[in-house]
Amino acid sequence: MNGLLMLIPLALALGLIGLGAFLWALKSGQFDDLDGAAHRILFDDDDGPKA
């Protein structure tokens, strides 16, 4: 029983931290361009190595 008194608030706190991180990522635009990186890898760079 004593273990539950510690684990339940800990689980709730971790869940709130995860929710906060997800909302922060949404607010900062982390999920705006999901296809950009997938398409960017297909384009060749025309720039040669710089000396």
DSSP file (Angstrom, degrees, kcal/mol; ACC not computed):
  #  RESIDUE AA STRUCTURE BP1 BP2  ACC     N-H-->O    O-->H-N    N-H-->O    O-->H-N    TCO  KAPPA ALPHA  PHI   PSI    X-CA   Y-CA   Z-CA
    1    1 A M     >        0   0    0      0, 0.0     4,-1.5     0, 0.0     3,-0.1   0.000 360.0 360.0 360.0 -38.9    0.0    0.0    0.0
    2    2 A N  H  >  +     0   0    0      1,-0.2     4,-0.8     2,-0.2     5,-0.1   0.845 360.0  57.6 -66.0 -31.9    2.8    2.4    0.8
    3    3 A G  H >> S+     0   0    0      1,-0.2     4,-2.7     2,-0.2     3,-0.6   0.890 103.9  51.8 -65.0 -38.5    4.3    1.7   -2.6
    4    4 A L  H 3> S+     0   0    0      1,-0.2     4,-2.3     2,-0.2    -1,-0.2   0.860 101.6  60.7 -66.2 -34.7    1.1    2.8   -4.3
    5    5 A L  H 3< S+     0   0    0     -4,-1.5    -1,-0.2     1,-0.2    -2,-0.2   0.765 115.1  35.4 -64.6 -23.1    1.1    6.1   -2.4
    6    6 A M  H <X S+     0   0    0     -4,-0.8     4,-1.4    -3,-0.6    -2,-0.2   0.818 117.7  50.0 -94.7 -38.2    4.5    6.8   -4.0
    7    7 A L  H  X S+     0   0    0     -4,-2.7     4,-2.7     2,-0.2     5,-0.2   0.850 103.6  57.1 -75.0 -35.0    3.9    5.3   -7.5
    8    8 A I  H  X S+     0   0    0     -4,-2.3     4,-2.3     2,-0.2     5,-0.2   0.952 111.0  41.5 -65.2 -49.4    0.6    6.9   -8.3
    9    9 A P  H  > S+     0   0    0      0, 0.0     4,-2.5     0, 0.0    -1,-0.2   0.874 114.8  53.5 -64.6 -33.2    1.8   10.5   -7.9
   10   10 A L  H  X S+     0   0    0     -4,-1.4     4,-2.4     2,-0.2    -2,-0.2   0.923 109.8  46.9 -64.6 -43.5    5.0    9.6   -9.7
   11   11 A A  H  X S+     0   0    0     -4,-2.7     4,-2.2     2,-0.2    -1,-0.2   0.898 113.1  49.2 -64.7 -40.7    3.1    8.2  -12.7
   12   12 A L  H  X S+     0   0    0     -4,-2.3     4,-2.3    -5,-0.2    -2,-0.2   0.907 111.1  49.9 -64.8 -41.0    0.8   11.2  -12.8
   13   13 A A  H  X S+     0   0    0     -4,-2.5     4,-2.3     2,-0.2    -2,-0.2   0.922 111.4  48.0 -64.4 -43.9    3.8   13.6  -12.7
   14   14 A L  H  X S+     0   0    0     -4,-2.4     4,-2.3     1,-0.2    -1,-0.2   0.883 111.2  51.6 -64.7 -37.3    5.6   11.7  -15.5
   15   15 A G  H  X S+     0   0    0     -4,-2.2     4,-2.4     2,-0.2    -1,-0.2   0.902 110.2  48.2 -64.6 -41.0    2.4   11.8  -17.6
   16   16 A L  H  X S+     0   0    0     -4,-2.3     4,-2.5     2,-0.2    -2,-0.2   0.868 110.4  51.7 -67.9 -36.3    2.1   15.5  -17.1
   17   17 A I  H  X S+     0   0    0     -4,-2.3     4,-2.3     2,-0.2    -2,-0.2   0.920 111.3  47.7 -64.9 -42.5    5.7   16.1  -18.0
   18   18 A G  H  X S+     0   0    0     -4,-2.3     4,-2.2     2,-0.2    -2,-0.2   0.901 112.4  48.9 -64.0 -41.3    5.2   14.1  -21.2
   19   19 A L  H  X S+     0   0    0     -4,-2.4     4,-2.6     2,-0.2    -2,-0.2   0.905 111.0  50.6 -64.4 -41.5    2.0   16.0  -22.0
   20   20 A G  H  X S+     0   0    0     -4,-2.5     4,-2.4     2,-0.2    -2,-0.2   0.901 109.9  49.6 -62.8 -41.2    3.8   19.2  -21.4
   21   21 A A  H  X S+     0   0    0     -4,-2.3     4,-2.1     2,-0.2    -1,-0.2   0.891 111.7  49.2 -65.1 -39.0    6.7   18.2  -23.7
   22   22 A F  H  X S+     0   0    0     -4,-2.2     4,-2.2     2,-0.2    -2,-0.2   0.922 112.2  47.1 -66.2 -43.9    4.2   17.2  -26.4
   23   23 A L  H  X S+     0   0    0     -4,-2.6     4,-2.4     1,-0.2    -2,-0.2   0.880 111.1  52.2 -66.1 -37.2    2.3   20.5  -26.2
   24   24 A W  H  X S+     0   0    0     -4,-2.4     4,-2.2     2,-0.2    -1,-0.2   0.912 109.1  50.4 -62.8 -41.7    5.6   22.4  -26.2
   25   25 A A  H  <>S+     0   0    0     -4,-2.1     5,-2.4     1,-0.2     6,-0.4   0.890 111.3  48.4 -64.8 -39.1    6.6   20.6  -29.4
   26   26 A L  H ><5S+     0   0    0     -4,-2.2     3,-1.0     1,-0.2    -1,-0.2   0.926 112.9  47.9 -63.6 -44.0    3.3   21.4  -31.0
   27   27 A K  H 3<5S+     0   0    0     -4,-2.4    -2,-0.2     1,-0.2    -1,-0.2   0.830 109.9  51.7 -68.2 -32.8    3.6   25.1  -30.0
   28   28 A S  T 3<5S-     0   0    0     -4,-2.2    -1,-0.2    -5,-0.2    -2,-0.2   0.453 116.5-109.7 -88.0   0.7    7.2   25.4  -31.3
   29   29 A G  T X 5 +     0   0    0     -3,-1.0     3,-1.1    -4,-0.4     4,-0.3   0.755  68.5 143.3  85.7  24.3    6.4   24.0  -34.7
   30   30 A Q  T 3 <S+     0   0    0     -5,-2.4     3,-0.2     1,-0.2    -4,-0.2   0.763  77.4  42.0 -67.9 -24.1    8.1   20.6  -34.5
   31   31 A F  T 3  S+     0   0    0     -6,-0.4     3,-0.3    -5,-0.2    -1,-0.2   0.128  84.2 101.4-110.8  19.5    5.4   18.9  -36.5
   32   32 A D  S <  S+     0   0    0     -3,-1.1     2,-0.7     1,-0.2    -1,-0.1   0.931  87.4  32.1 -71.6 -46.1    4.8   21.5  -39.2
   33   33 A D        +     0   0    0     -4,-0.3     4,-0.5     1,-0.2    -1,-0.2  -0.793  62.0 159.4-119.2  88.4    6.7   20.0  -42.1
   34   34 A L  S    S+     0   0    0     -2,-0.7     4,-0.3    -3,-0.3    -1,-0.2   0.768  78.3  43.5 -80.2 -25.6    6.5   16.2  -41.8
   35   35 A D  S  > S+     0   0    0      1,-0.1     4,-1.9     2,-0.1     5,-0.2   0.559  90.5  85.6 -96.9  -9.3    7.4   15.5  -45.5
   36   36 A G  H  > S+     0   0    0      1,-0.2     4,-2.4     2,-0.2     5,-0.1   0.921  92.0  44.0 -61.0 -47.6   10.2   18.1  -45.9
   37   37 A A  H  > S+     0   0    0     -4,-0.5     4,-1.3     1,-0.2    -1,-0.2   0.863 111.7  54.8 -67.4 -34.7   13.0   15.8  -44.7
   38   38 A A  H  4 S+     0   0    0     -4,-0.3     4,-0.3     1,-0.2    -1,-0.2   0.866 115.3  38.5 -66.9 -35.2   11.7   12.9  -46.7
   39   39 A H  H >X S+     0   0    0     -4,-1.9     3,-1.1     1,-0.2     4,-0.6   0.808 108.3  63.1 -83.7 -30.9   11.7   14.9  -49.9
   40   40 A R  H >< S+     0   0    0     -4,-2.4     3,-0.8     1,-0.3    -2,-0.2   0.810  95.0  60.6 -65.3 -29.7   15.0   16.7  -49.2
   41   41 A I  T 3< S+     0   0    0     -4,-1.3    -1,-0.3     1,-0.2    -2,-0.1   0.731  98.3  59.4 -71.4 -19.4   17.0   13.5  -49.1
   42   42 A L  T <4 S+     0   0    0     -3,-1.1     2,-0.3    -4,-0.3    -1,-0.2   0.697  88.4  86.7 -81.7 -18.7   16.0   12.9  -52.8
   43   43 A F  S << S-     0   0    0     -3,-0.8     2,-0.3    -4,-0.6    -4,-0.0  -0.656  74.8-133.4 -86.8 135.7   17.6   16.1  -54.1
   44   44 A D        -     0   0    0     -2,-0.3     2,-0.5     1,-0.0    -2,-0.1  -0.612  18.3-121.0 -83.2 145.4   21.3   16.1  -55.0
   45   45 A D        -     0   0    0     -2,-0.3    -1,-0.0     1,-0.1     0, 0.0  -0.756  16.0-160.2 -82.7 127.6   23.4   18.9  -53.8
   46   46 A D        +     0   0    0     -2,-0.5     2,-0.3     2,-0.1    -1,-0.1   0.631  63.4 100.3 -82.6 -13.5   25.0   20.7  -56.8
   47   47 A D        -     0   0    0      1,-0.1    -2,-0.1    -3,-0.0     3,-0.1  -0.567  66.0-145.0 -76.3 132.0   27.7   22.2  -54.7
   48   48 A G        -     0   0    0     -2,-0.3     2,-0.2     1,-0.2    -1,-0.1  -0.257  41.4 -66.0 -82.3 178.0   31.0   20.4  -54.9
   49   49 A P        -     0   0    0      0, 0.0     2,-0.4     0, 0.0    -1,-0.2  -0.450  54.7-126.2 -66.1 137.1   33.4   20.0  -52.0
   50   50 A K              0   0    0     -2,-0.2    -3,-0.0     1,-0.1     0, 0.0  -0.711 360.0 360.0 -90.9 133.3   34.8   23.3  -50.9
   51   51 A A              0   0    0     -2,-0.4    -1,-0.1     0, 0.0     0, 0.0   0.437 360.0 360.0 -95.0 360.0   38.6   23.6  -50.8
